[in-house]
Amino acid sequence: MKAIADDQLGQWPQVSDLQGWKSAPVGLYEVRGIPQNFLIDPTGKIVASNLRGEALEAKLAELLK
């Protein structure tokens, strides 16, 4: 919690419950490594995951048309 406050991450949604790999979101979102990212549409559906660099930029451009 101190790191979240120190890094001023409080304005961003946090899914960590500080339970590490036993955390409920780990199973729900099938997290297998860190870092991991998800693009979530306004309805809450995961539309892409684990994109980096040009692939991430292309998907964002596609979704934000």
C-alpha positions as CSV (number, residue, x, y, z in Angstrom):
1,M,0.0,0.0,0.0
2,K,2.9,2.3,0.8
3,A,4.4,1.7,-2.7
4,I,1.0,2.6,-4.3
5,A,0.9,5.8,-2.3
6,D,4.6,6.6,-2.9
7,D,4.3,6.1,-6.7
8,Q,1.0,8.0,-6.8
9,L,-0.8,5.1,-8.4
10,G,-4.0,5.6,-6.4
11,Q,-5.8,7.2,-9.3
12,W,-5.4,4.0,-11.3
13,P,-7.6,0.9,-10.7
14,Q,-5.6,-1.6,-8.6
15,V,-6.5,-5.3,-8.7
16,S,-4.0,-6.4,-6.2
17,D,-5.2,-7.5,-2.9
18,L,-1.6,-8.1,-1.8
19,Q,-2.1,-11.9,-1.9
20,G,0.5,-12.4,-4.7
21,W,-0.1,-15.5,-6.8
22,K,-3.0,-16.6,-4.5
23,S,-5.0,-13.4,-5.5
24,A,-8.4,-14.0,-7.0
25,P,-7.6,-11.9,-10.2
26,V,-4.7,-14.2,-10.9
27,G,-7.0,-17.1,-11.5
28,L,-9.8,-15.0,-13.0
29,Y,-7.6,-13.5,-15.6
30,E,-5.2,-16.4,-16.0
31,V,-2.1,-14.3,-15.1
32,R,1.0,-16.4,-15.6
33,G,3.7,-13.8,-15.4
34,I,4.5,-10.2,-14.8
35,P,4.3,-7.8,-16.5
36,Q,1.0,-8.6,-18.0
37,N,-1.5,-6.3,-19.6
38,F,-5.1,-6.4,-20.8
39,L,-7.1,-4.0,-23.0
40,I,-10.6,-4.0,-21.7
41,D,-13.5,-2.5,-23.6
42,P,-16.2,-0.2,-22.1
43,T,-18.4,-3.3,-21.4
44,G,-15.6,-5.0,-19.4
45,K,-14.7,-7.5,-22.1
46,I,-11.0,-8.3,-22.5
47,V,-10.3,-7.5,-26.2
48,A,-6.5,-8.1,-26.2
49,S,-3.8,-9.1,-23.8
50,N,0.0,-9.1,-23.5
51,L,0.6,-6.7,-26.4
52,R,3.8,-4.8,-26.6
53,G,5.3,-2.1,-28.8
54,E,4.0,-1.9,-32.4
55,A,1.3,-4.6,-31.8
56,L,-0.1,-2.6,-28.8
57,E,0.0,0.6,-30.8
58,A,-1.8,-1.0,-33.7
59,K,-4.5,-2.5,-31.5
60,L,-5.1,0.7,-29.7
61,A,-5.4,2.6,-33.1
62,E,-7.9,0.0,-34.3
63,L,-10.0,0.2,-31.1
64,L,-10.0,4.0,-30.9
65,K,-11.1,4.6,-34.5
